[in-house]
Amino acid sequence: MKRKACHVIFPAMMPALLYLIAATPVETLGCATRGLLALLVALVSGFAGLGTAIVGVTRRKRGDVYAPWWVISTLILTIPVVALLILA
């Protein structure tokens, strides 16, 4: 369960946060604030995805059997970046 929580549940909070920001009415936060928050979430998620990709590649080279978990984290963390590009 610990591996699933670290590599699936925690990274899945970033796409959920982005969709929560996108679903928030404009009157609540304002247009510019919503956009900046969405950009911030996408940037943080993108950099975290880049970091997990690097860790996954280095562990794959070492022959670690848990390297696919890092790939799963990378795929989940790229969702906000792709969603922001689609929504923009």
C-alpha positions in Angstrom: 0.0 0.0 0.0 2.9 2.4 0.7 4.2 2.1 -2.8 0.7 2.7 -4.3 0.2 5.7 -2.0 3.6 7.3 -2.9 3.4 6.7 -6.6 -0.3 6.9 -7.5 -2.3 8.6 -4.8 0.0 11.6 -4.0 0.8 12.4 -7.7 -3.0 12.2 -8.5 -3.6 15.2 -6.2 -2.0 17.5 -8.8 -4.5 16.8 -11.6 -7.3 16.9 -9.0 -6.1 20.3 -7.8 -5.9 21.6 -11.4 -9.4 20.5 -12.2 -10.7 21.9 -8.9 -9.2 25.3 -9.9 -10.7 25.0 -13.4 -14.1 24.2 -12.0 -14.1 27.2 -9.5 -16.3 30.0 -10.6 -14.7 33.1 -11.9 -16.5 35.2 -9.3 -14.8 33.3 -6.5 -11.1 33.8 -7.3 -11.1 36.1 -10.3 -9.9 35.3 -13.8 -6.3 36.2 -13.4 -5.9 34.4 -10.0 -7.4 31.2 -11.4 -5.1 31.4 -14.4 -2.0 32.0 -12.3 -3.0 29.2 -9.9 -3.5 26.8 -12.8 -0.2 27.8 -14.3 1.5 27.3 -10.9 0.0 23.8 -10.4 1.0 22.8 -14.0 4.6 24.1 -13.6 5.0 22.3 -10.2 3.5 19.1 -11.6 5.7 19.4 -14.8 8.9 19.8 -12.8 7.9 17.0 -10.4 7.2 14.8 -13.5 10.6 15.6 -14.9 12.2 14.7 -11.6 10.4 11.4 -11.4 11.3 10.6 -15.0 15.0 11.2 -14.2 14.7 8.9 -11.1 12.9 6.3 -13.1 15.5 6.3 -15.9 18.4 6.0 -13.4 16.7 3.2 -11.5 15.9 1.4 -14.8 19.6 1.5 -15.7 20.5 0.0 -12.4 18.0 -2.8 -12.9 15.6 -1.8 -10.1 12.4 -3.8 -10.3 10.4 -0.9 -8.9 11.3 1.5 -11.8 7.9 1.2 -13.5 6.3 2.8 -10.4 8.3 5.9 -11.2 7.0 5.8 -14.8 3.5 5.7 -13.5 4.2 8.7 -11.3 5.6 10.5 -14.3 2.5 9.8 -16.4 0.2 11.0 -13.7 2.2 14.2 -13.1 2.1 15.1 -16.8 -1.7 15.2 -16.9 -2.0 18.8 -15.6 0.6 20.0 -18.1 -1.3 18.4 -21.0 -4.7 19.6 -19.6 -3.4 23.2 -19.3 -2.2 23.1 -22.9 -5.6 21.8 -24.1 -7.6 24.3 -22.0 -5.4 27.2 -23.1 
